[in-house]
Structures are given as structure tokens and as C-alpha cells.
Amino acid sequence: MNAEAIMARLEKKVMAQHLLPLALDIQAGARQNLSGDVLNVQSGTLRNAVQVAITGPLEVQVGLVAVKNPENGASTAVYGPAHEFGTRLQPARPWMRPAVAAVRAKRRV
């Protein structure tokens, strides 16, 4: 077995055993934070737009896929960050940062 094949197998193993489970835990936490009364969930569009993407050999991203809310036409790319960081008119109601912090605390990452 050559070095490239060994590296490919190692990358797959690291992805499957470490990176992907971390990303899925963050996704689950973010979706949980977007449930219930905290954000007055109406359609769940923002919650469902939190996705995991494998973007490279050892790279996974968790974030929003821009989706239009069917009820009011607003894009999750706009109102997701508005909830996370707040605006001049509304306080921050973080949902992603607490999910990352919970996974870090749980797994000591």
C-alpha cells in the first residue's frame, strides 16, 4: 500500500470517527437551541437550514444554508445572524455559539 492510499484511509477514519460526529453534535445543539419559545419558532425554516457540509479531506463545516422562509420570504442568511448576534432593534439570542461551547465542554475540544 502506497503513502497516498494510507493517507486516504487515515483521512476517512479521522472524518468518520472524530470530525463528523463533532459536527453532527454541533448541528443537533444548534437545532435544539432554535426550538421552543426562546425564538418564538413559527415555521422551523431557520432550524432546518442548519446543515453539515464536508468541505475538504479533513474539513467539516456547520452553518446555515440560505433558505427563504415560506411564510414571510425572509432569508435565513439574514435572520439567522440577526438572532445570533442581535441588531440595533433586538438583543442577541445566540443559538450557534452555545452549541459549539456545549460540544467543546462535553468533548474538551
C-alpha positions in Angstrom: 0.0 0.0 0.0 1.5 3.4 -1.0 1.6 6.5 1.1 -1.3 8.2 -0.7 -3.6 5.2 0.0 -2.6 5.2 3.6 -3.3 8.9 3.9 -6.7 8.5 2.2 -7.6 5.7 4.7 -6.4 7.7 7.6 -8.4 10.8 6.5 -11.6 8.7 6.1 -11.1 7.2 9.6 -10.5 10.6 11.2 -13.5 12.0 9.4 -15.8 9.2 10.4 -14.7 8.8 14.0 -13.9 12.4 15.0 -14.8 15.3 12.8 -18.2 14.2 11.5 -19.6 13.3 15.0 -18.4 16.6 16.3 -20.1 18.5 13.5 -23.4 16.5 13.9 -23.4 17.2 17.7 -23.0 20.9 17.0 -25.8 20.8 14.4 -28.1 19.0 16.9 -27.3 21.5 19.6 -27.9 24.5 17.3 -31.2 23.0 16.1 -32.2 22.3 19.8 -31.4 26.0 20.6 -33.6 27.0 17.7 -36.6 25.1 19.1 -39.2 26.1 21.5 -40.3 29.5 22.9 -36.9 31.2 23.0 -37.1 32.4 19.4 -40.9 32.1 19.0 -40.4 29.4 16.3 -43.1 29.6 13.7 -42.0 27.6 10.7 -38.8 25.9 11.7 -37.1 27.2 8.5 -34.0 28.5 10.3 -33.7 25.3 12.4 -33.9 23.2 9.3 -31.3 25.3 7.4 -28.6 24.4 9.9 -26.6 21.9 7.9 -23.3 20.0 8.0 -21.0 20.1 4.9 -17.9 18.2 4.2 -15.7 20.8 2.5 -12.4 19.1 2.3 -10.4 15.9 3.1 -10.2 16.8 6.8 -12.7 19.7 6.9 -16.3 19.9 8.0 -18.4 23.0 8.4 -21.7 23.5 10.3 -23.7 26.5 9.3 -26.7 27.9 7.5 -27.9 27.1 4.1 -29.6 30.2 2.7 -33.3 29.3 2.5 -36.4 31.5 2.1 -39.0 31.3 4.9 -42.2 30.2 3.2 -44.3 32.4 5.5 -42.7 35.7 5.0 -40.0 35.3 2.3 -37.1 36.3 4.6 -33.8 34.6 4.0 -32.2 32.5 6.8 -28.9 34.1 5.7 -30.3 37.4 7.1 -32.3 36.5 10.1 -30.0 33.7 11.4 -27.1 36.1 12.2 -29.6 38.7 13.4 -30.8 36.2 16.1 -27.2 35.1 16.9 -25.7 38.5 17.2 -28.6 40.8 17.7 -29.4 44.1 15.9 -29.8 47.6 17.0 -33.5 46.8 17.5 -33.3 43.3 19.1 -31.0 41.7 21.6 -28.8 38.8 20.7 -30.4 35.4 21.1 -27.4 33.1 20.4 -28.1 29.6 19.1 -24.8 28.5 17.3 -22.2 29.7 19.8 -23.8 27.9 22.7 -24.0 24.7 20.7 -20.3 24.9 19.9 -19.5 25.7 23.5 -21.5 22.8 24.8 -19.7 20.4 22.4 -16.3 21.8 23.5 -17.2 21.4 27.1 -18.5 17.9 26.6 -15.6 16.7 24.5 -12.9 19.0 25.8 -12.1 20.1 22.3 
